[in-house]
Amino acid sequence: MEKSDNFFNKVYTIAKLIPYGRVTSYGAIAKYLGTAKSARMVGWAMNASHNNEEIPAHRVVNRNGLLTGKNHFEGTNLMQQLLESEGVIIKENKIQNFSAVFWDPFKELTT
């Protein structure tokens, strides 16, 4: 389990860098970490982080802007409410203007 713990910590380090009002995807984090095929594991890390308020798991969505992780948050629409409180527009569980609010760690952190 030590390897996944280290991977999870790397995921959390990146997630903490996602700016307010922006989102990224599981795959974008995996790509930045050099493990492009590990998007699902990034999702597991996000699910395991819900007891840590320092990690903005609500800012990590699927590659199409869908709130696929919303069922892992307490309350009916907590993930959506948190994003909307940051100005992100959501309709039918999908982020509107996804490309405008998308934060790509590979582009933002490697330049």
VMD Tcl script that builds the backbone (N, CA, C; Angstrom):
set m [mol new atoms 333]
animate dup $m
set s [atomselect $m all]
$s set {name element resname resid chain x y z} {
  {N N MET 1 A 0.826 -1.207 0.000}
  {CA C MET 1 A 0.000 0.000 0.000}
  {C C MET 1 A 0.861 1.259 0.000}
  {N N GLU 2 A 2.105 1.136 0.330}
  {CA C GLU 2 A 2.983 2.302 0.405}
  {C C GLU 2 A 3.081 3.027 -0.931}
  {N N LYS 3 A 3.166 2.283 -2.042}
  {CA C LYS 3 A 3.264 2.919 -3.345}
  {C C LYS 3 A 2.032 3.772 -3.632}
  {N N SER 4 A 0.844 3.240 -3.359}
  {CA C SER 4 A -0.363 4.023 -3.629}
  {C C SER 4 A -0.446 5.221 -2.694}
  {N N ASP 5 A 0.016 5.064 -1.449}
  {CA C ASP 5 A 0.025 6.202 -0.538}
  {C C ASP 5 A 0.896 7.324 -1.097}
  {N N ASN 6 A 2.064 6.975 -1.632}
  {CA C ASN 6 A 2.937 7.978 -2.214}
  {C C ASN 6 A 2.287 8.618 -3.439}
  {N N PHE 7 A 1.639 7.805 -4.255}
  {CA C PHE 7 A 0.943 8.323 -5.428}
  {C C PHE 7 A -0.180 9.257 -4.994}
  {N N PHE 8 A -0.958 8.838 -4.013}
  {CA C PHE 8 A -2.041 9.675 -3.505}
  {C C PHE 8 A -1.496 11.020 -3.031}
  {N N ASN 9 A -0.393 11.019 -2.317}
  {CA C ASN 9 A 0.188 12.272 -1.831}
  {C C ASN 9 A 0.615 13.165 -2.979}
  {N N LYS 10 A 1.139 12.586 -4.055}
  {CA C LYS 10 A 1.505 13.367 -5.239}
  {C C LYS 10 A 0.256 13.982 -5.865}
  {N N VAL 11 A -0.807 13.205 -5.929}
  {CA C VAL 11 A -2.083 13.703 -6.460}
  {C C VAL 11 A -2.571 14.869 -5.607}
  {N N TYR 12 A -2.507 14.722 -4.290}
  {CA C TYR 12 A -2.980 15.773 -3.395}
  {C C TYR 12 A -2.158 17.051 -3.552}
  {N N THR 13 A -0.865 16.903 -3.760}
  {CA C THR 13 A -0.010 18.075 -3.959}
  {C C THR 13 A -0.468 18.862 -5.182}
  {N N ILE 14 A -0.794 18.178 -6.261}
  {CA C ILE 14 A -1.268 18.847 -7.478}
  {C C ILE 14 A -2.662 19.426 -7.253}
  {N N ALA 15 A -3.546 18.664 -6.640}
  {CA C ALA 15 A -4.916 19.141 -6.415}
  {C C ALA 15 A -4.933 20.434 -5.605}
  {N N LYS 16 A -4.034 20.550 -4.659}
  {CA C LYS 16 A -3.978 21.764 -3.823}
  {C C LYS 16 A -3.577 22.990 -4.633}
  {N N LEU 17 A -3.013 22.790 -5.812}
  {CA C LEU 17 A -2.569 23.905 -6.658}
  {C C LEU 17 A -3.646 24.396 -7.617}
  {N N ILE 18 A -4.751 23.659 -7.719}
  {CA C ILE 18 A -5.824 24.070 -8.636}
  {C C ILE 18 A -6.396 25.394 -8.133}
  {N N PRO 19 A -6.349 26.424 -8.976}
  {CA C PRO 19 A -6.835 27.739 -8.524}
  {C C PRO 19 A -8.346 27.757 -8.262}
  {N N TYR 20 A -8.723 28.638 -7.371}
  {CA C TYR 20 A -10.130 28.913 -7.061}
  {C C TYR 20 A -10.860 29.230 -8.365}
  {N N GLY 21 A -12.022 28.610 -8.562}
  {CA C GLY 21 A -12.830 28.887 -9.744}
  {C C GLY 21 A -12.384 28.139 -10.987}
  {N N ARG 22 A -11.438 27.241 -10.840}
  {CA C ARG 22 A -10.940 26.452 -11.969}
  {C C ARG 22 A -11.100 24.975 -11.640}
  {N N VAL 23 A -11.032 24.134 -12.654}
  {CA C VAL 23 A -11.124 22.694 -12.472}
  {C C VAL 23 A -10.074 22.010 -13.331}
  {N N THR 24 A -9.786 20.786 -12.996}
  {CA C THR 24 A -8.938 19.940 -13.825}
  {C C THR 24 A -9.567 18.560 -13.881}
  {N N SER 25 A -8.924 17.673 -14.615}
  {CA C SER 25 A -9.474 16.323 -14.748}
  {C C SER 25 A -8.552 15.303 -14.098}
  {N N TYR 26 A -9.116 14.142 -13.844}
  {CA C TYR 26 A -8.336 13.037 -13.290}
  {C C TYR 26 A -7.169 12.723 -14.224}
  {N N GLY 27 A -7.476 12.676 -15.511}
  {CA C GLY 27 A -6.457 12.356 -16.510}
  {C C GLY 27 A -5.369 13.400 -16.610}
  {N N ALA 28 A -5.722 14.668 -16.453}
  {CA C ALA 28 A -4.711 15.730 -16.533}
  {C C ALA 28 A -3.719 15.622 -15.379}
  {N N ILE 29 A -4.225 15.277 -14.210}
  {CA C ILE 29 A -3.324 15.084 -13.062}
  {C C ILE 29 A -2.434 13.874 -13.310}
  {N N ALA 30 A -3.023 12.778 -13.792}
  {CA C ALA 30 A -2.245 11.572 -14.073}
  {C C ALA 30 A -1.161 11.860 -15.111}
  {N N LYS 31 A -1.513 12.584 -16.154}
  {CA C LYS 31 A -0.540 12.924 -17.200}
  {C C LYS 31 A 0.606 13.751 -16.619}
  {N N TYR 32 A 0.265 14.731 -15.807}
  {CA C TYR 32 A 1.305 15.569 -15.204}
  {C C TYR 32 A 2.259 14.739 -14.350}
  {N N LEU 33 A 1.736 13.745 -13.674}
  {CA C LEU 33 A 2.552 12.895 -12.808}
  {C C LEU 33 A 3.329 11.838 -13.585}
  {N N GLY 34 A 3.158 11.822 -14.919}
  {CA C GLY 34 A 3.877 10.869 -15.745}
  {C C GLY 34 A 3.249 9.495 -15.781}
  {N N THR 35 A 1.995 9.416 -15.369}
  {CA C THR 35 A 1.268 8.145 -15.352}
  {C C THR 35 A -0.067 8.327 -16.067}
  {N N ALA 36 A 0.003 8.671 -17.343}
  {CA C ALA 36 A -1.179 9.067 -18.116}
  {C C ALA 36 A -2.326 8.064 -18.060}
  {N N LYS 37 A -2.044 6.809 -17.854}
  {CA C LYS 37 A -3.104 5.798 -17.823}
  {C C LYS 37 A -3.639 5.541 -16.418}
  {N N SER 38 A -3.335 6.424 -15.486}
  {CA C SER 38 A -3.731 6.226 -14.088}
  {C C SER 38 A -4.848 7.163 -13.637}
  {N N ALA 39 A -5.672 7.613 -14.563}
  {CA C ALA 39 A -6.755 8.531 -14.203}
  {C C ALA 39 A -7.674 7.924 -13.143}
  {N N ARG 40 A -7.944 6.640 -13.263}
  {CA C ARG 40 A -8.822 5.984 -12.289}
  {C C ARG 40 A -8.199 6.010 -10.891}
  {N N MET 41 A -6.892 5.840 -10.820}
  {CA C MET 41 A -6.215 5.869 -9.521}
  {C C MET 41 A -6.261 7.284 -8.931}
  {N N VAL 42 A -6.202 8.303 -9.794}
  {CA C VAL 42 A -6.362 9.681 -9.320}
  {C C VAL 42 A -7.755 9.830 -8.717}
  {N N GLY 43 A -8.748 9.229 -9.352}
  {CA C GLY 43 A -10.103 9.253 -8.812}
  {C C GLY 43 A -10.181 8.594 -7.446}
  {N N TRP 44 A -9.485 7.491 -7.277}
  {CA C TRP 44 A -9.468 6.825 -5.972}
  {C C TRP 44 A -8.822 7.731 -4.927}
  {N N ALA 45 A -7.764 8.420 -5.330}
  {CA C ALA 45 A -7.110 9.349 -4.404}
  {C C ALA 45 A -8.074 10.459 -3.999}
  {N N MET 46 A -8.814 10.988 -4.962}
  {CA C MET 46 A -9.767 12.054 -4.654}
  {C C MET 46 A -10.849 11.532 -3.714}
  {N N ASN 47 A -11.333 10.325 -3.942}
  {CA C ASN 47 A -12.351 9.744 -3.065}
  {C C ASN 47 A -11.832 9.561 -1.649}
  {N N ALA 48 A -10.567 9.231 -1.522}
  {CA C ALA 48 A -9.964 9.013 -0.201}
  {C C ALA 48 A -9.642 10.320 0.518}
  {N N SER 49 A -9.769 11.435 -0.174}
  {CA C SER 49 A -9.356 12.722 0.409}
  {C C SER 49 A -10.485 13.503 1.067}
  {N N HIS 50 A -11.678 12.984 1.043}
  {CA C HIS 50 A -12.834 13.774 1.490}
  {C C HIS 50 A -12.818 14.177 2.964}
  {N N ASN 51 A -12.002 13.556 3.755}
  {CA C ASN 51 A -11.906 13.965 5.164}
  {C C ASN 51 A -10.857 15.054 5.366}
  {N N ASN 52 A -10.194 15.458 4.306}
  {CA C ASN 52 A -9.158 16.475 4.384}
  {C C ASN 52 A -9.633 17.721 3.649}
  {N N GLU 53 A -10.011 18.742 4.387}
  {CA C GLU 53 A -10.551 19.958 3.793}
  {C C GLU 53 A -9.512 20.766 3.033}
  {N N GLU 54 A -8.231 20.439 3.197}
  {CA C GLU 54 A -7.174 21.153 2.479}
  {C C GLU 54 A -7.098 20.736 1.010}
  {N N ILE 55 A -7.709 19.615 0.679}
  {CA C ILE 55 A -7.647 19.104 -0.688}
  {C C ILE 55 A -8.964 19.427 -1.393}
  {N N PRO 56 A -8.920 20.270 -2.430}
  {CA C PRO 56 A -10.148 20.673 -3.126}
  {C C PRO 56 A -10.597 19.622 -4.152}
  {N N ALA 57 A -11.018 18.475 -3.647}
  {CA C ALA 57 A -11.426 17.369 -4.519}
  {C C ALA 57 A -12.579 17.761 -5.442}
  {N N HIS 58 A -13.375 18.739 -5.053}
  {CA C HIS 58 A -14.497 19.163 -5.889}
  {C C HIS 58 A -14.031 19.790 -7.198}
  {N N ARG 59 A -12.771 20.188 -7.287}
  {CA C ARG 59 A -12.242 20.809 -8.501}
  {C C ARG 59 A -11.688 19.799 -9.498}
  {N N VAL 60 A -11.835 18.516 -9.210}
  {CA C VAL 60 A -11.348 17.474 -10.115}
  {C C VAL 60 A -12.556 16.734 -10.683}
  {N N VAL 61 A -12.673 16.767 -12.010}
  {CA C VAL 61 A -13.830 16.199 -12.704}
  {C C VAL 61 A -13.346 15.273 -13.818}
  {N N ASN 62 A -14.266 14.692 -14.551}
  {CA C ASN 62 A -13.820 13.820 -15.633}
  {C C ASN 62 A -13.430 14.653 -16.858}
  {N N ARG 63 A -12.895 14.010 -17.867}
  {CA C ARG 63 A -12.320 14.709 -19.024}
  {C C ARG 63 A -13.330 15.494 -19.842}
  {N N ASN 64 A -14.612 15.226 -19.630}
  {CA C ASN 64 A -15.666 15.949 -20.342}
  {C C ASN 64 A -16.326 17.022 -19.490}
  {N N GLY 65 A -15.829 17.206 -18.276}
  {CA C GLY 65 A -16.418 18.199 -17.388}
  {C C GLY 65 A -17.600 17.701 -16.583}
  {N N LEU 66 A -17.806 16.391 -16.566}
  {CA C LEU 66 A -18.906 15.827 -15.791}
  {C C LEU 66 A -18.494 15.651 -14.333}
  {N N LEU 67 A -19.430 15.870 -13.434}
  {CA C LEU 67 A -19.180 15.721 -12.005}
  {C C LEU 67 A -19.334 14.260 -11.600}
  {N N THR 68 A -18.474 13.425 -12.124}
  {CA C THR 68 A -18.583 11.983 -11.889}
  {C C THR 68 A -18.303 11.599 -10.445}
  {N N GLY 69 A -17.583 12.431 -9.697}
  {CA C GLY 69 A -17.272 12.122 -8.308}
  {C C GLY 69 A -18.283 12.654 -7.314}
  {N N LYS 70 A -19.358 13.241 -7.797}
  {CA C LYS 70 A -20.295 13.929 -6.895}
  {C C LYS 70 A -20.943 13.020 -5.858}
  {N N ASN 71 A -21.077 11.744 -6.168}
  {CA C ASN 71 A -21.708 10.821 -5.221}
  {C C ASN 71 A -20.822 10.514 -4.026}
  {N N HIS 72 A -19.573 10.909 -4.083}
  {CA C HIS 72 A -18.644 10.648 -2.990}
  {C C HIS 72 A -18.576 11.815 -1.998}
  {N N PHE 73 A -19.353 12.856 -2.257}
  {CA C PHE 73 A -19.425 14.005 -1.356}
  {C C PHE 73 A -20.662 13.872 -0.487}
  {N N GLU 74 A -20.559 14.369 0.744}
  {CA C GLU 74 A -21.728 14.363 1.620}
  {C C GLU 74 A -22.764 15.331 1.067}
  {N N GLY 75 A -24.013 15.035 1.293}
  {CA C GLY 75 A -25.076 15.903 0.808}
  {C C GLY 75 A -25.418 15.573 -0.631}
  {N N THR 76 A -26.550 16.054 -1.061}
  {CA C THR 76 A -27.051 15.732 -2.385}
  {C C THR 76 A -26.225 16.351 -3.505}
  {N N ASN 77 A -25.930 17.629 -3.389}
  {CA C ASN 77 A -25.229 18.337 -4.463}
  {C C ASN 77 A -24.031 19.123 -3.957}
  {N N LEU 78 A -23.330 18.618 -2.960}
  {CA C LEU 78 A -22.242 19.379 -2.351}
  {C C LEU 78 A -21.155 19.734 -3.354}
  {N N MET 79 A -20.754 18.798 -4.196}
  {CA C MET 79 A -19.706 19.088 -5.181}
  {C C MET 79 A -20.134 20.234 -6.083}
  {N N GLN 80 A -21.352 20.169 -6.577}
  {CA C GLN 80 A -21.873 21.225 -7.445}
  {C C GLN 80 A -21.955 22.551 -6.694}
  {N N GLN 81 A -22.424 22.525 -5.464}
  {CA C GLN 81 A -22.540 23.755 -4.680}
  {C C GLN 81 A -21.177 24.396 -4.441}
  {N N LEU 82 A -20.175 23.574 -4.150}
  {CA C LEU 82 A -18.836 24.112 -3.926}
  {C C LEU 82 A -18.292 24.767 -5.190}
  {N N LEU 83 A -18.494 24.121 -6.323}
  {CA C LEU 83 A -18.025 24.696 -7.587}
  {C C LEU 83 A -18.792 25.971 -7.937}
  {N N GLU 84 A -20.092 25.937 -7.761}
  {CA C GLU 84 A -20.896 27.123 -8.068}
  {C C GLU 84 A -20.540 28.289 -7.155}
  {N N SER 85 A -20.171 28.007 -5.915}
  {CA C SER 85 A -19.768 29.084 -5.005}
  {C C SER 85 A -18.468 29.749 -5.477}
  {N N GLU 86 A -17.733 29.055 -6.350}
  {CA C GLU 86 A -16.505 29.607 -6.914}
  {C C GLU 86 A -16.743 30.221 -8.296}
  {N N GLY 87 A -18.003 30.256 -8.714}
  {CA C GLY 87 A -18.346 30.876 -9.986}
  {C C GLY 87 A -18.392 29.930 -11.176}
  {N N VAL 88 A -18.225 28.645 -10.946}
  {CA C VAL 88 A -18.281 27.663 -12.028}
  {C C VAL 88 A -19.749 27.364 -12.325}
  {N N ILE 89 A -20.121 27.442 -13.598}
  {CA C ILE 89 A -21.509 27.213 -14.003}
  {C C ILE 89 A -21.691 25.744 -14.372}
  {N N ILE 90 A -22.722 25.139 -13.786}
  {CA C ILE 90 A -22.991 23.719 -13.992}
  {C C ILE 90 A -24.450 23.534 -14.381}
  {N N LYS 91 A -24.653 22.741 -15.422}
  {CA C LYS 91 A -26.002 22.374 -15.837}
  {C C LYS 91 A -26.021 20.874 -16.073}
  {N N GLU 92 A -26.991 20.209 -15.465}
  {CA C GLU 92 A -27.165 18.766 -15.602}
  {C C GLU 92 A -25.856 18.016 -15.334}
  {N N ASN 93 A -25.225 18.369 -14.221}
  {CA C ASN 93 A -24.001 17.707 -13.748}
  {C C ASN 93 A -22.796 17.898 -14.669}
  {N N LYS 94 A -22.839 18.902 -15.526}
  {CA C LYS 94 A -21.731 19.154 -16.452}
  {C C LYS 94 A -21.318 20.625 -16.378}
  {N N ILE 95 A -20.007 20.832 -16.334}
  {CA C ILE 95 A -19.478 22.187 -16.277}
  {C C ILE 95 A -19.663 22.857 -17.623}
  {N N GLN 96 A -20.228 24.041 -17.596}
  {CA C GLN 96 A -20.401 24.833 -18.800}
  {C C GLN 96 A -19.112 25.619 -19.055}
  {N N ASN 97 A -18.819 25.893 -20.292}
  {CA C ASN 97 A -17.577 26.586 -20.661}
  {C C ASN 97 A -16.370 25.873 -20.056}
  {N N PHE 98 A -16.379 24.555 -20.174}
  {CA C PHE 98 A -15.348 23.720 -19.555}
  {C C PHE 98 A -13.942 24.172 -19.952}
  {N N SER 99 A -13.722 24.450 -21.230}
  {CA C SER 99 A -12.378 24.827 -21.666}
  {C C SER 99 A -11.925 26.150 -21.044}
  {N N ALA 100 A -12.863 27.024 -20.726}
  {CA C ALA 100 A -12.512 28.325 -20.127}
  {C C ALA 100 A -12.084 28.199 -18.669}
  {N N VAL 101 A -12.600 27.213 -17.954}
  {CA C VAL 101 A -12.257 27.049 -16.536}
  {C C VAL 101 A -11.281 25.891 -16.301}
  {N N PHE 102 A -10.917 25.201 -17.378}
  {CA C PHE 102 A -10.027 24.051 -17.242}
  {C C PHE 102 A -8.603 24.509 -16.941}
  {N N TRP 103 A -8.021 23.907 -15.924}
  {CA C TRP 103 A -6.637 24.176 -15.509}
  {C C TRP 103 A -5.829 22.925 -15.798}
  {N N ASP 104 A -4.869 23.046 -16.715}
  {CA C ASP 104 A -4.047 21.902 -17.106}
  {C C ASP 104 A -2.711 21.978 -16.383}
  {N N PRO 105 A -2.482 21.123 -15.394}
  {CA C PRO 105 A -1.234 21.199 -14.642}
  {C C PRO 105 A -0.007 21.003 -15.518}
  {N N PHE 106 A -0.134 20.221 -16.581}
  {CA C PHE 106 A 1.007 19.981 -17.465}
  {C C PHE 106 A 1.439 21.291 -18.125}
  {N N LYS 107 A 0.475 22.109 -18.528}
  {CA C LYS 107 A 0.791 23.408 -19.145}
  {C C LYS 107 A 1.153 24.458 -18.104}
  {N N GLU 108 A 0.406 24.491 -17.014}
  {CA C GLU 108 A 0.570 25.544 -16.013}
  {C C GLU 108 A 1.811 25.375 -15.143}
  {N N LEU 109 A 2.213 24.145 -14.894}
  {CA C LEU 109 A 3.309 23.902 -13.960}
  {C C LEU 109 A 4.640 23.556 -14.615}
  {N N THR 110 A 4.637 23.384 -15.932}
  {CA C THR 110 A 5.882 23.036 -16.612}
  {C C THR 110 A 6.436 24.171 -17.447}
  {N N THR 111 A 5.767 25.295 -17.454}
  {CA C THR 111 A 6.270 26.428 -18.250}
  {C C THR 111 A 7.022 27.408 -17.403}
}
mol reanalyze $m
mol bondsrecalc $m
mol representation Tube
mol addrep $m
